[in-house]
Amino acid sequence: MKPRIIVCGLGRTGYKISRLLRQQGATVVGISDRPLRGEGSEIIVGNFPSASTLLAACIQSAHTLV
């Protein structure tokens, strides 16, 4: 089973971390405060401290929160 990782904040650093984790085979969901061009359904747009945003990212099944 692939690890499920949620990356909160997809600025320069968060985006690079999420790409690196995906390249290594992890299942990554990113949380961004704004829509990102060219990104698929693995991005949740919202405020990451919000409980509803974390639930939308399926935090209950995540192994790691970055």
DSSP file (Angstrom, degrees, kcal/mol; ACC not computed):
  #  RESIDUE AA STRUCTURE BP1 BP2  ACC     N-H-->O    O-->H-N    N-H-->O    O-->H-N    TCO  KAPPA ALPHA  PHI   PSI    X-CA   Y-CA   Z-CA
    1    1 A M              0   0    0      0, 0.0     3,-0.0     0, 0.0     0, 0.0   0.000 360.0 360.0 360.0 133.1    0.0    0.0    0.0
    2    2 A K        -     0   0    0      1,-0.1    24,-0.1    24,-0.1     2,-0.1  -0.520 360.0-107.0 -74.8 141.3    1.3    3.4   -0.9
    3    3 A P        -     0   0    0      0, 0.0    24,-2.7     0, 0.0     2,-0.6  -0.446  27.7-138.1 -65.1 141.9    1.7    6.0    1.9
    4    4 A R  E     -a   27   0A   0     57,-0.2    59,-3.0    22,-0.2    60,-1.4  -0.922  26.6-177.4-104.7 119.1   -1.0    8.7    1.7
    5    5 A I  E     -ab  28  64A   0     22,-2.9    24,-2.7    -2,-0.6     2,-0.5  -0.948  17.8-153.0-123.0 135.6    0.6   12.1    2.5
    6    6 A I  E     -ab  29  65A   0     58,-2.5    60,-3.2    -2,-0.4     2,-0.6  -0.942   8.7-160.9-107.7 124.9   -1.2   15.5    2.8
    7    7 A V  E     -a   30   0A   0     22,-2.4    24,-2.7    -2,-0.5     2,-0.6  -0.927   8.0-152.8-106.8 116.3    1.0   18.5    2.0
    8    8 A C  E     +a   31   0A   0     -2,-0.6    24,-0.1    22,-0.2    22,-0.1  -0.796  68.6  22.3 -93.2 118.5   -0.4   21.7    3.4
    9    9 A G        -     0   0    0     22,-2.7    23,-0.2    -2,-0.6     2,-0.1   0.637  62.5-152.1  93.5 110.7    0.6   24.8    1.4
   10   10 A L        +     0   0    0      4,-0.2    -1,-0.1    21,-0.2    22,-0.1  -0.362  47.7 128.8-114.2  52.5    1.7   24.5   -2.2
   11   11 A G  S  > S-     0   0    0     -2,-0.1     4,-2.3     4,-0.0     5,-0.3   0.079  84.8 -61.8 -77.1-157.1    4.0   27.4   -2.5
   12   12 A R  H  > S+     0   0    0      2,-0.2     4,-1.9     1,-0.2     5,-0.1   0.943 138.3  38.6 -57.4 -50.9    7.5   26.8   -3.9
   13   13 A T  H  > S+     0   0    0      2,-0.2     4,-2.5     1,-0.2     5,-0.2   0.941 117.5  47.8 -69.5 -48.7    8.7   24.5   -1.2
   14   14 A G  H  > S+     0   0    0      1,-0.2     4,-2.4     2,-0.2    -1,-0.2   0.880 111.9  51.0 -60.7 -39.3    5.4   22.6   -0.7
   15   15 A Y  H  X S+     0   0    0     -4,-2.3     4,-2.2     2,-0.2    -1,-0.2   0.917 111.1  47.6 -65.0 -43.2    5.0   22.0   -4.4
   16   16 A K  H  X S+     0   0    0     -4,-1.9     4,-2.4    -5,-0.3    -2,-0.2   0.896 111.7  50.8 -65.2 -39.5    8.6   20.7   -4.7
   17   17 A I  H  X S+     0   0    0     -4,-2.5     4,-2.4     2,-0.2    -2,-0.2   0.930 110.5  48.8 -62.5 -45.2    8.0   18.4   -1.8
   18   18 A S  H  X S+     0   0    0     -4,-2.4     4,-2.2     1,-0.2    -2,-0.2   0.895 111.8  49.1 -64.7 -39.1    4.8   17.0   -3.2
   19   19 A R  H  X S+     0   0    0     -4,-2.2     4,-2.4     2,-0.2    -1,-0.2   0.922 111.4  49.5 -64.3 -43.9    6.4   16.4   -6.6
   20   20 A L  H  X S+     0   0    0     -4,-2.4     4,-1.3     1,-0.2    -2,-0.2   0.913 111.2  49.1 -62.1 -43.4    9.4   14.6   -5.0
   21   21 A L  H  <>S+     0   0    0     -4,-2.4     5,-2.3     1,-0.2     3,-0.2   0.903 111.1  49.9 -63.8 -40.9    7.1   12.4   -2.9
   22   22 A R  H ><5S+     0   0    0     -4,-2.2     3,-1.8     1,-0.2    -1,-0.2   0.898 106.9  55.0 -63.6 -40.2    5.0   11.5   -6.0
   23   23 A Q  H 3<5S+     0   0    0     -4,-2.4    -1,-0.2     1,-0.3    -2,-0.2   0.808 105.7  53.7 -62.6 -28.0    8.1   10.6   -7.9
   24   24 A Q  T 3<5S-     0   0    0     -4,-1.3    -1,-0.3    -3,-0.2    -2,-0.2   0.373 127.0-100.0 -89.2   4.9    9.0    8.2   -5.1
   25   25 A G  T < 5S+     0   0    0     -3,-1.8    -3,-0.2     1,-0.3     2,-0.1   0.486  74.2 140.1  96.9   3.8    5.6    6.5   -5.4
   26   26 A A      < -     0   0    0     -5,-2.3     2,-0.7    -6,-0.1    -1,-0.3  -0.479  56.0-120.6 -79.5 151.6    3.7    8.1   -2.6
   27   27 A T  E     -a    4   0A   0    -24,-2.7   -22,-2.9    -2,-0.1     2,-0.4  -0.847  40.6-171.5 -89.0 116.1    0.0    9.1   -2.9
   28   28 A V  E     -a    5   0A   0     -2,-0.7     2,-0.5   -24,-0.2   -22,-0.2  -0.921  19.6-170.0-119.9 134.8    0.0   12.8   -2.2
   29   29 A V  E     -a    6   0A   0    -24,-2.7   -22,-2.4    -2,-0.4     2,-0.3  -0.993  16.4-154.2-118.4 127.9   -2.9   15.2   -1.7
   30   30 A G  E     -ac   7  43A   0     12,-2.9    14,-3.2    -2,-0.5     2,-0.5  -0.779   5.4-151.2-103.1 146.7   -2.0   18.9   -1.7
   31   31 A I  E     +ac   8  44A   0    -24,-2.7   -22,-2.7    -2,-0.3     2,-0.3  -0.977  21.9 175.4-115.9 123.6   -3.9   21.7    0.0
   32   32 A S  E     - c   0  45A   0     12,-2.6    14,-2.7    -2,-0.5     4,-0.1  -0.929  36.9-137.5-127.4 149.5   -3.6   25.1   -1.6
   33   33 A D  S    S+     0   0    0     -2,-0.3    12,-0.1    12,-0.2    14,-0.1   0.526  93.8  31.6 -82.2  -4.5   -5.2   28.5   -0.8
   34   34 A R  S    S-     0   0    0     10,-0.1    12,-0.1    12,-0.1    -1,-0.1  -0.987  96.5 -90.1-147.4 153.8   -5.7   29.1   -4.5
   35   35 A P        -     0   0    0      0, 0.0     2,-0.4     0, 0.0    -2,-0.1  -0.358  39.2-143.3 -63.2 144.5   -6.3   26.9   -7.6
   36   36 A L    >   -     0   0    0      4,-0.1     3,-1.1     3,-0.1     2,-0.1  -0.922  15.3-118.7-112.0 135.7   -3.2   25.8   -9.4
   37   37 A R  T 3  S+     0   0    0     -2,-0.4     3,-0.1     1,-0.2     0, 0.0  -0.449  93.2  12.8 -71.2 141.2   -3.0   25.5  -13.2
   38   38 A G  T 3  S+     0   0    0      1,-0.2     2,-0.3    -2,-0.1    -1,-0.2   0.516  94.8 124.9  76.9   4.2   -2.3   22.2  -14.7
   39   39 A E    <   -     0   0    0     -3,-1.1    -1,-0.2     1,-0.1    -3,-0.1  -0.759  48.7-141.8-100.4 146.7   -2.9   20.2  -11.5
   40   40 A G    >   -     0   0    0     -2,-0.3     3,-0.8    -3,-0.1    -4,-0.1   0.206  46.8 -60.3 -87.0-153.0   -5.4   17.4  -11.3
   41   41 A S  T 3  S+     0   0    0      1,-0.3    -1,-0.0   -12,-0.0    -2,-0.0   0.436 112.7  86.9 -76.4   0.3   -7.8   16.3   -8.6
   42   42 A E  T 3  S+     0   0    0    -13,-0.1   -12,-2.9     2,-0.0     2,-0.5   0.250  74.7  85.2 -86.0  15.0   -5.1   15.7   -6.1
   43   43 A I  E <   -c   30   0A   0     -3,-0.8     2,-0.5   -14,-0.2   -12,-0.2  -0.974  60.9-162.3-119.3 127.4   -5.3   19.4   -5.0
   44   44 A I  E     -c   31   0A   0    -14,-3.2   -12,-2.6    -2,-0.5     2,-0.6  -0.933  13.2-145.2-105.3 127.8   -7.8   20.6   -2.5
   45   45 A V  E     +c   32   0A   0     -2,-0.5     2,-0.3   -14,-0.2   -12,-0.2  -0.839  53.7  81.7 -95.6 122.2   -8.4   24.4   -2.5
   46   46 A G  S    S-     0   0    0    -14,-2.7     2,-0.7    -2,-0.6   -12,-0.1  -0.981  85.3 -57.7 170.5-174.9   -9.0   25.8    1.0
   47   47 A N    >   -     0   0    0     -2,-0.3     3,-2.2     1,-0.1     6,-0.3  -0.842  43.9-147.6 -94.1 111.9   -7.6   27.0    4.2
   48   48 A F  T 3  S+     0   0    0     -2,-0.7    -1,-0.1     1,-0.3     6,-0.1   0.723  93.2  59.1 -64.6 -23.2   -5.5   24.1    5.6
   49   49 A P  T 3  S+     0   0    0      0, 0.0    -1,-0.3     0, 0.0     2,-0.3   0.656  86.4 102.7 -73.6  -9.9   -6.2   24.8    9.4
   50   50 A S  S <> S-     0   0    0     -3,-2.2     4,-2.1     1,-0.1     5,-0.2  -0.521  71.4-141.9 -75.6 133.7   -9.9   24.4    8.6
   51   51 A A  H  > S+     0   0    0     -2,-0.3     4,-2.3     1,-0.2     5,-0.2   0.881 101.8  54.3 -61.4 -39.2  -11.4   21.1    9.7
   52   52 A S  H  > S+     0   0    0      2,-0.2     4,-2.0     1,-0.2    -1,-0.2   0.874 108.2  49.3 -66.3 -35.6  -13.6   20.9    6.6
   53   53 A T  H  > S+     0   0    0     -6,-0.3     4,-1.5     2,-0.2    -1,-0.2   0.920 111.6  48.4 -67.9 -43.5  -10.6   21.3    4.3
   54   54 A L  H  <>S+     0   0    0     -4,-2.1     5,-1.9     1,-0.2    -2,-0.2   0.873 111.4  50.4 -65.1 -36.4   -8.7   18.6    6.1
   55   55 A L  H ><5S+     0   0    0     -4,-2.3     3,-1.5     1,-0.2    -1,-0.2   0.884 107.0  54.1 -67.3 -37.7  -11.7   16.3    5.9
   56   56 A A  H 3<5S+     0   0    0     -4,-2.0    -1,-0.2     1,-0.3    -2,-0.2   0.822 106.6  52.3 -63.9 -30.2  -12.0   17.0    2.2
   57   57 A A  T 3<5S-     0   0    0     -4,-1.5    -1,-0.3    -5,-0.1    -2,-0.2   0.392 118.8-117.0 -83.9   2.9   -8.4   15.9    1.9
   58   58 A C  T X 5 +     0   0    0     -3,-1.5     3,-1.7    -5,-0.1     4,-0.3   0.935  47.0 172.3  61.8  51.3   -9.3   12.7    3.7
   59   59 A I  G > < +     0   0    0     -5,-1.9     3,-1.3     1,-0.3    -4,-0.1   0.792  69.3  70.7 -60.1 -27.2   -7.1   13.3    6.7
   60   60 A Q  G 3  S+     0   0    0      1,-0.3    -1,-0.3    -6,-0.2    -2,-0.1   0.737 105.4  38.8 -64.4 -20.9   -8.6   10.3    8.5
   61   61 A S  G <  S+     0   0    0     -3,-1.7    -1,-0.3     0, 0.0   -57,-0.2   0.314  93.3 112.5-109.4   8.3   -6.8    8.0    6.0
   62   62 A A    <   -     0   0    0     -3,-1.3   -57,-0.2    -4,-0.3     3,-0.1  -0.528  48.4-163.5 -82.2 146.3   -3.5    9.9    5.8
   63   63 A H  S    S+     0   0    0    -59,-3.0     2,-0.3     1,-0.3   -58,-0.2   0.747  77.4  23.1 -91.6 -30.9   -0.3    8.6    7.2
   64   64 A T  E     -b    5   0A   0    -60,-1.4   -58,-2.5   -57,-0.0     2,-0.5  -0.992  57.3-159.0-142.5 143.5    1.5   11.9    7.2
   65   65 A L  E      b    6   0A   0     -2,-0.3   -58,-0.2   -60,-0.2   -60,-0.0  -0.988 360.0 360.0-122.7 119.5    0.7   15.6    7.3
   66   66 A V              0   0    0    -60,-3.2   -59,-0.2    -2,-0.5    -1,-0.1   0.357 360.0 360.0-112.1 360.0    3.4   18.0    6.1
